[in-house]
Amino acid sequence: MFSFSEMLAQTSPELIVDRNYLSIKRDFDESANLRVFKGQITETELSSATMLLGKVVKEETSIRFIPLVPFGWNQEYTVVYNNIMDHFVIDLPDSYEHLSIETVYPSGRWVPTNILKWYIKFSSPINETNVYHHIEFIHSLGDTISKVILPLENALISDDGKLLTLWVEPGRQKRDLIPNKQLGPVFEKDKRYGLIIPKDLKDNNGVPMQEDFAHIFQTTPPDRQKPDTNSWKVLPPENDTDDLVILFHESMDYGSTMNGLTVINAEKKVITGDWQLIDNESISLFTPKKPWSKGNYKVLLDVTIEDLAGNNLNRLFDSKVNDTIPSSRYSSSYFALSFSIK
């Protein structure tokens, strides 16, 4: 492979290249075509190679190629012009912030055998192409477990590209379904496992992580009880700048809980602020955008809030299709926890 300096030394063109354009300053044949290819293409491969899409702009002393998609970091390219073929690479800057994993949810080391979802929070947007191929679960002895993740056609990635949701294969986690009967549940109780993400997972610039990631956890018996909101406790803020605290007394599902909590005042106006989950997602903190006012408030709990096993406030995940909801209490879309600030 030619380095950038080697390329200049061989042909001596006045060439400038960055991620957004390639410019050649030299005498050129107006009838010639500037062509750019991804990869290091040989002369014999040119006739079958696919050119990069882009726009060619002829300027007074140079010719410029603007790619439809910016050139990738550390990616080889071939440029052909005036019967000259050269290869170039745009080196990754020393200041580049490589992709890393900030948090995995559930963050605790103990999870129920019938856990339903995992969440992986990245430092920057990821490349979602074949993302499931870069994630695996292993036994304590290092063997890979097959058919753990539900391979959705479109990966569940947040709008900012940083949070990936993984569904553990529901057909295996829910009893009496064919996958469960044929393969059994994904995890066994009282066993150690690892969630492994190799460093070849890339960000949306095509740059891989610098090191492998492993999250080790151990399973407890399956959880087949709905979250008990009667046991949840609200700790009101003691002054107008304190956080509101909710104690769940168990680890909750990150995604549904973060999206399922709303604070309203006595006039039913929503109080804007930021939620976070701490202590293995068993405690929620709410920081309001503006200082609290004295008065009565409610925390609305969407019934879709789940525990780690997918049991929501209305019903169990692992329930029979013909199970009925016994109480009219569950006909509402929300539960409510009340508190006052004096």
C-alpha positions in Angstrom: 0.0 0.0 0.0 1.3 3.5 -0.8 1.4 6.0 1.9 0.4 9.6 1.1 4.0 10.7 0.9 5.0 7.8 -1.3 2.2 8.6 -3.7 3.4 12.2 -4.0 7.0 11.0 -4.5 6.1 8.7 -7.3 4.0 11.1 -9.5 4.7 14.5 -8.0 1.2 15.9 -8.5 0.1 18.8 -6.3 -2.6 16.8 -4.7 -4.7 17.8 -1.7 -7.1 15.3 -0.1 -9.3 15.3 2.9 -12.5 13.5 3.8 -14.7 15.8 1.7 -12.7 16.3 -1.5 -9.7 15.4 -3.7 -8.0 18.1 -5.7 -5.2 17.7 -8.3 -3.2 20.8 -9.2 -1.3 20.1 -12.4 -1.5 20.3 -16.1 -4.3 18.0 -17.2 -6.0 16.8 -20.3 -9.5 18.3 -20.5 -10.8 15.2 -22.2 -9.6 12.8 -19.5 -11.8 11.5 -16.8 -10.9 11.7 -13.1 -12.0 8.5 -11.5 -11.9 7.4 -7.9 -12.4 3.9 -6.5 -12.7 2.4 -3.0 -9.8 0.1 -2.2 -6.5 -0.5 -3.8 -7.4 -1.3 -7.4 -5.0 -2.7 -9.9 -4.9 -1.8 -13.6 -6.4 -5.2 -14.6 -9.2 -4.6 -12.2 -10.2 -1.2 -13.4 -12.7 -2.4 -16.1 -14.8 -4.2 -13.6 -14.4 -1.9 -10.6 -17.2 0.4 -9.5 -16.4 4.1 -9.4 -17.3 6.2 -6.4 -20.2 8.5 -6.9 -19.4 12.2 -6.7 -19.0 15.5 -8.6 -16.0 16.6 -10.6 -15.4 20.3 -10.7 -12.8 21.8 -13.1 -11.2 24.9 -11.7 -8.7 27.3 -13.2 -5.6 25.5 -12.0 -6.9 22.2 -10.7 -9.6 19.6 -10.9 -11.6 18.6 -7.8 -13.6 15.4 -7.0 -16.2 15.8 -4.3 -17.5 12.3 -3.1 -21.2 11.9 -2.5 -20.2 10.2 0.8 -17.1 11.6 2.5 -13.9 9.5 2.3 -13.5 7.1 5.2 -10.7 7.2 7.8 -7.9 4.6 7.2 -9.7 3.5 4.1 -7.7 2.8 0.9 -8.7 4.5 -2.3 -7.4 4.6 -5.9 -7.4 7.6 -8.1 -7.0 7.5 -11.9 -6.2 10.5 -14.0 -4.2 11.3 -17.1 -3.3 7.6 -17.4 -1.8 7.7 -13.9 -3.0 5.4 -11.1 -2.3 6.2 -7.5 -3.5 5.0 -4.1 -4.1 7.1 -1.0 -5.3 6.7 2.6 -6.6 9.5 4.8 -4.9 8.9 8.1 -6.9 9.0 11.3 -6.0 12.1 13.3 -4.2 11.6 16.6 -7.0 13.5 18.3 -9.7 11.1 17.1 -12.0 9.9 19.9 -12.4 6.2 19.3 -15.7 4.5 20.0 -16.0 3.0 23.4 -18.8 1.6 25.6 -19.9 3.8 28.5 -22.5 1.6 30.2 -24.4 -1.6 29.9 -27.9 -1.9 31.3 -28.7 -3.7 33.5 -25.5 -2.5 35.1 -25.6 -4.9 38.0 -23.8 -8.2 38.2 -27.0 -10.2 39.0 -29.9 -10.6 36.6 -32.8 -13.0 36.5 -32.5 -16.0 34.3 -35.4 -14.8 32.2 -34.0 -11.4 31.5 -35.6 -9.9 28.3 -33.5 -6.9 27.2 -30.0 -5.4 27.4 -29.0 -1.9 26.5 -25.6 -0.8 25.4 -24.6 2.9 25.6 -21.8 4.0 23.4 -19.6 7.1 23.5 -20.5 8.1 19.9 -22.9 6.9 17.1 -22.3 3.4 15.9 -22.4 1.8 12.5 -25.6 -0.3 12.6 -24.6 -2.5 9.6 -24.6 -6.2 10.9 -24.4 -4.9 14.4 -25.7 -8.1 15.8 -22.7 -10.0 14.3 -20.4 -8.0 16.7 -22.1 -9.0 19.9 -22.1 -12.4 21.6 -22.9 -14.1 24.9 -20.5 -16.7 26.3 -20.6 -19.3 29.1 -18.1 -19.1 31.9 -15.9 -21.5 30.1 -15.8 -19.2 27.1 -18.1 -21.1 24.7 -20.4 -18.9 22.6 -24.2 -19.3 23.2 -26.2 -19.6 20.0 -29.5 -17.8 19.2 -29.4 -15.4 22.1 -30.2 -12.1 20.4 -33.4 -11.5 18.4 -32.0 -10.4 15.0 -34.3 -7.6 14.1 -34.1 -6.4 10.5 -33.6 -2.8 11.7 -31.5 -2.7 14.8 -33.1 -0.7 17.7 -30.8 2.3 18.0 -31.7 5.6 19.6 -32.0 8.8 17.4 -28.5 9.9 18.5 -27.1 6.6 17.4 -25.5 5.9 20.8 -27.9 3.5 22.6 -28.5 0.0 21.2 -31.3 -2.2 22.5 -30.9 -6.0 22.5 -33.8 -8.3 22.8 -33.0 -11.7 24.3 -34.8 -14.2 22.1 -38.4 -14.0 23.5 -39.4 -17.4 22.0 -36.7 -19.0 24.2 -37.4 -16.9 27.3 -41.2 -17.5 27.3 -42.3 -20.9 28.4 -44.4 -23.2 26.2 -43.3 -21.6 23.0 -41.7 -23.8 20.4 -38.1 -22.3 20.6 -38.3 -22.7 24.4 -39.3 -26.4 24.1 -36.7 -27.1 21.4 -33.7 -25.1 22.7 -34.6 -24.3 26.3 -34.2 -20.9 27.9 -31.2 -18.8 26.9 -29.7 -18.8 30.4 -29.6 -21.2 33.4 -29.9 -20.0 37.0 -26.9 -19.6 39.2 -24.5 -19.5 36.2 -21.9 -16.9 35.1 -22.0 -15.5 31.6 -20.3 -12.7 29.6 -21.7 -10.2 27.2 -18.8 -9.7 24.7 -18.3 -7.0 22.1 -15.2 -7.4 20.0 -13.2 -4.3 19.1 -14.1 -4.7 15.4 -17.4 -3.0 16.1 -17.2 0.4 14.2 -18.6 3.9 14.7 -20.5 5.6 12.0 -17.2 6.8 10.4 -16.1 3.2 10.0 -13.5 3.4 12.7 -13.4 0.3 15.0 -13.0 0.4 18.8 -9.5 0.1 20.2 -10.2 -2.8 22.6 -12.6 -5.6 23.3 -15.4 -5.2 25.9 -16.7 -7.7 28.3 -19.5 -7.5 30.9 -19.7 -10.4 33.3 -22.9 -11.3 35.1 -24.5 -14.1 37.1 -28.1 -15.3 36.9 -30.6 -15.6 39.7 -33.9 -17.6 39.5 -36.5 -16.4 37.0 -38.6 -13.4 38.0 -42.3 -14.1 37.4 -43.9 -11.3 39.4 -45.1 -7.9 38.3 -43.4 -4.9 39.8 -45.2 -3.9 43.0 -45.9 -0.2 42.8 -47.4 -0.3 46.3 -43.9 -0.9 47.6 -42.3 1.9 45.7 -41.4 5.0 47.7 -41.2 8.6 46.7 -38.7 10.8 48.6 -39.8 14.5 47.9 -37.2 17.1 47.5 -36.3 18.9 50.7 -35.7 22.2 49.0 -36.4 23.8 45.6 -33.3 22.5 43.9 -33.1 18.9 45.3 -33.8 15.9 43.1 -37.0 13.9 43.4 -36.1 10.3 44.4 -38.1 7.1 43.7 -37.1 3.8 45.3 -38.2 0.8 43.3 -36.6 -1.8 45.6 -35.6 -3.9 42.5 -33.6 -3.4 39.3 -35.8 -2.0 36.6 -35.6 -2.2 32.8 -33.7 0.9 31.6 -35.5 1.8 28.4 -39.1 1.5 29.5 -38.5 3.1 32.9 -36.6 6.1 31.5 -39.5 6.6 29.0 -42.3 5.8 31.3 -42.0 8.4 34.1 -43.6 11.8 34.1 -44.0 14.4 36.8 -47.1 16.7 36.9 -48.2 19.4 39.2 -51.7 20.0 40.7 -52.7 21.8 37.5 -51.7 18.7 35.5 -48.9 20.5 33.8 -45.8 18.5 33.0 -42.7 19.4 35.0 -39.7 19.2 32.6 -36.4 17.8 33.8 -34.0 15.0 33.5 -34.3 11.4 34.7 -31.5 9.1 35.6 -31.3 5.6 37.1 -28.7 4.6 39.7 -27.9 1.8 42.1 -28.3 -1.0 39.5 -31.4 0.8 38.1 -33.3 0.4 41.4 -33.5 4.1 42.2 -34.6 6.9 39.9 -33.6 10.6 40.3 -35.5 13.5 38.7 -33.8 16.9 38.3 -36.2 19.6 37.3 -35.2 22.3 34.8 -36.5 25.0 37.1 -36.6 25.1 40.9 -39.6 23.3 42.6 -42.6 25.3 43.7 -44.6 24.5 46.8 -47.6 22.3 46.2 -48.9 18.9 45.3 -47.4 16.7 42.5 -47.8 13.3 41.0 -45.4 10.9 39.3 -47.3 9.2 36.5 -46.1 5.6 35.9 -46.8 4.3 32.4 -48.1 0.7 32.7 -45.5 -0.3 30.1 -42.7 0.2 32.6 -41.0 -3.2 33.0 -38.7 -5.1 35.3 -35.7 -7.0 33.9 -37.8 -10.0 33.0 -40.2 -7.9 30.9 -43.0 -8.0 33.5 -44.8 -4.6 33.2 -47.2 -2.9 35.7 -50.2 -4.6 34.0 -49.2 -8.1 33.5 -46.5 -10.8 33.4 -44.4 -11.2 30.3 -44.5 -15.0 30.6 -48.3 -15.3 30.8 -50.7 -17.5 28.8 -52.5 -15.8 25.9 -55.9 -16.4 27.5 -54.9 -15.0 30.9 -57.2 -12.2 32.0 -56.4 -9.1 33.9 -58.3 -9.5 37.2 -58.7 -6.0 38.3 -60.3 -2.8 36.8 -57.4 -1.0 38.4 -55.3 -2.0 35.4 -57.6 -0.5 32.8 -55.7 2.8 33.1 -52.6 3.7 31.1 -50.9 5.1 34.2 -50.4 4.5 37.9 -49.7 7.5 40.1 -47.5 8.3 43.1 -48.3 11.5 44.9 -46.0 13.8 46.9 -46.0 17.3 48.2 -43.4 20.1 48.6 -44.0 22.3 51.6 
